[in-house]
Amino acid sequence: QVQVVESGGGFVQAGGSLRLSCAASRSIFAITAWAWYRQAPGKQRELVATISRLGSTNVEDSVKGRFTISTDRAKNTMYLQMNDLKPEDTAVYYCNTATASRQWGQGTQVTVSS
């Protein structure tokens, strides 16, 4: 079973930046599409961005122009670069396949103050 661990969250002021990492125990990002999701307090988990196994990307409208998804296959790691953060980006962020086929991990908390 491939293990993945999310990291990189933290507390930032509005307008700040963070880079989240999703580190895998072996090469997986060339096999299937992966994605970042988030769940804000009291809300359902939602899709944030996806990256196909060929590297094409898509981000949801709410974060378009601010968030970028990428992978470093040499490091078996997927990233979410988050710029110009807003208080509404506050959530726990998770990585999973684009079909959410894996068990959810612990995620990484992102808190943005106004």
WOVEN-V542473 format. One record per pair of residues at least 4 apart in sequence whose C-alpha atoms are under 7 Angstrom apart, sorted by the first residue. I is the first residue (numbers start at 1). J is the second residue. D is the distance in Angstrom with one decimal. If there is no record, write none. Layout:
i = {I | I}
j = {J | J}
d = {D | D}
//
This chain:
i = {2 | 2 | 2 | 3 | 3 | 4 | 4 | 4 | 4 | 5 | 5 | 5 | 6 | 6 | 6 | 6 | 6 | 6 | 6 | 7 | 7 | 7 | 7 | 8 | 8 | 8 | 8 | 9 | 9 | 9 | 9 | 9 | 10 | 10 | 10 | 11 | 11 | 11 | 12 | 12 | 12 | 12 | 13 | 13 | 13 | 14 | 14 | 14 | 14 | 14 | 14 | 14 | 15 | 15 | 15 | 16 | 16 | 16 | 17 | 17 | 17 | 17 | 18 | 18 | 18 | 19 | 19 | 19 | 19 | 20 | 20 | 20 | 21 | 21 | 21 | 21 | 22 | 22 | 22 | 22 | 23 | 23 | 23 | 24 | 24 | 26 | 27 | 27 | 29 | 29 | 29 | 29 | 30 | 30 | 31 | 32 | 32 | 33 | 33 | 33 | 33 | 33 | 33 | 34 | 34 | 34 | 34 | 34 | 34 | 35 | 35 | 35 | 35 | 35 | 35 | 35 | 36 | 36 | 36 | 36 | 36 | 36 | 36 | 36 | 37 | 37 | 37 | 37 | 37 | 37 | 37 | 38 | 38 | 38 | 38 | 38 | 38 | 38 | 38 | 39 | 39 | 39 | 39 | 39 | 39 | 39 | 40 | 40 | 40 | 41 | 48 | 48 | 49 | 49 | 49 | 49 | 50 | 50 | 50 | 50 | 51 | 51 | 51 | 51 | 51 | 52 | 52 | 57 | 59 | 59 | 60 | 63 | 66 | 66 | 66 | 67 | 67 | 67 | 67 | 68 | 68 | 68 | 69 | 69 | 69 | 70 | 70 | 70 | 71 | 71 | 71 | 72 | 72 | 72 | 73 | 85 | 85 | 86 | 87 | 87 | 87 | 89 | 90 | 90 | 90 | 91 | 91 | 91 | 92 | 92 | 92 | 92 | 93 | 93 | 93 | 94 | 94 | 94 | 96 | 96 | 97 | 97}
j = {24 | 25 | 26 | 24 | 25 | 22 | 23 | 24 | 25 | 22 | 23 | 24 | 21 | 22 | 23 | 94 | 95 | 107 | 108 | 20 | 21 | 22 | 108 | 19 | 20 | 21 | 108 | 18 | 20 | 108 | 109 | 110 | 109 | 110 | 111 | 110 | 111 | 112 | 16 | 111 | 112 | 113 | 112 | 113 | 114 | 84 | 85 | 86 | 87 | 112 | 113 | 114 | 84 | 85 | 86 | 83 | 84 | 85 | 82 | 83 | 84 | 85 | 81 | 82 | 83 | 79 | 80 | 81 | 82 | 79 | 80 | 81 | 77 | 78 | 79 | 80 | 77 | 78 | 79 | 95 | 76 | 77 | 78 | 76 | 77 | 76 | 73 | 76 | 33 | 34 | 53 | 73 | 53 | 54 | 53 | 52 | 53 | 50 | 51 | 52 | 53 | 97 | 98 | 50 | 51 | 52 | 96 | 97 | 98 | 49 | 50 | 51 | 95 | 96 | 97 | 98 | 47 | 48 | 49 | 50 | 93 | 94 | 95 | 96 | 45 | 46 | 47 | 48 | 93 | 94 | 95 | 45 | 46 | 47 | 48 | 91 | 92 | 93 | 94 | 43 | 44 | 45 | 46 | 91 | 92 | 93 | 90 | 91 | 92 | 91 | 59 | 60 | 58 | 59 | 60 | 69 | 57 | 58 | 59 | 98 | 55 | 56 | 57 | 58 | 69 | 56 | 57 | 69 | 63 | 64 | 64 | 67 | 82 | 83 | 84 | 80 | 81 | 82 | 83 | 80 | 81 | 82 | 79 | 80 | 81 | 78 | 79 | 80 | 77 | 78 | 79 | 76 | 77 | 78 | 77 | 89 | 112 | 112 | 112 | 113 | 114 | 112 | 110 | 111 | 112 | 109 | 110 | 111 | 107 | 108 | 109 | 110 | 107 | 108 | 109 | 105 | 107 | 108 | 100 | 102 | 101 | 102}
d = {6.8 | 5.8 | 6.6 | 5.7 | 5.3 | 6.3 | 5.3 | 4.3 | 6.4 | 5.5 | 5.3 | 6.7 | 5.6 | 4.5 | 6.6 | 6.6 | 6.8 | 5.4 | 5.8 | 5.7 | 5.2 | 6.6 | 5.5 | 6.0 | 4.5 | 6.0 | 6.8 | 6.9 | 6.2 | 5.2 | 5.1 | 4.8 | 6.2 | 5.1 | 6.2 | 6.1 | 4.8 | 6.0 | 6.0 | 6.3 | 5.0 | 6.3 | 5.3 | 4.7 | 6.2 | 6.8 | 5.3 | 5.0 | 6.3 | 5.8 | 5.7 | 5.3 | 4.0 | 4.9 | 6.4 | 6.2 | 5.4 | 5.5 | 5.4 | 4.4 | 6.1 | 6.2 | 6.2 | 5.3 | 6.7 | 6.7 | 5.6 | 4.4 | 5.9 | 5.4 | 5.0 | 6.4 | 6.5 | 5.7 | 4.6 | 6.6 | 5.4 | 5.0 | 6.2 | 6.3 | 6.1 | 4.4 | 6.6 | 5.4 | 6.0 | 6.2 | 6.9 | 5.4 | 6.8 | 6.8 | 5.8 | 6.8 | 4.5 | 6.8 | 5.8 | 6.6 | 5.0 | 7.0 | 5.6 | 4.1 | 5.0 | 5.9 | 5.3 | 5.7 | 5.5 | 6.5 | 5.9 | 4.0 | 4.6 | 5.5 | 4.1 | 6.1 | 5.7 | 5.6 | 5.6 | 5.0 | 6.4 | 5.4 | 5.3 | 6.5 | 6.9 | 5.7 | 4.6 | 6.6 | 6.6 | 5.4 | 4.4 | 5.0 | 5.7 | 5.1 | 6.1 | 5.4 | 5.4 | 6.6 | 6.7 | 5.8 | 5.4 | 4.2 | 5.9 | 6.3 | 5.9 | 4.2 | 6.3 | 5.2 | 5.3 | 6.6 | 6.3 | 4.1 | 6.4 | 6.8 | 6.0 | 5.5 | 5.6 | 4.1 | 6.0 | 6.4 | 5.6 | 5.3 | 6.4 | 6.4 | 5.7 | 5.5 | 4.4 | 6.5 | 6.8 | 5.3 | 6.4 | 6.8 | 6.7 | 5.8 | 6.0 | 5.6 | 6.0 | 5.1 | 6.1 | 6.6 | 5.5 | 4.5 | 6.1 | 5.6 | 5.1 | 6.6 | 5.7 | 4.6 | 6.4 | 5.8 | 5.2 | 6.6 | 5.7 | 4.1 | 5.9 | 6.0 | 5.4 | 6.3 | 6.3 | 6.5 | 6.7 | 6.1 | 4.7 | 5.6 | 5.9 | 6.7 | 5.4 | 4.6 | 5.5 | 6.1 | 5.5 | 6.6 | 5.8 | 5.4 | 4.3 | 6.0 | 5.2 | 5.3 | 6.2 | 6.9 | 4.5 | 6.7 | 5.4 | 6.3 | 6.0 | 6.8}
//
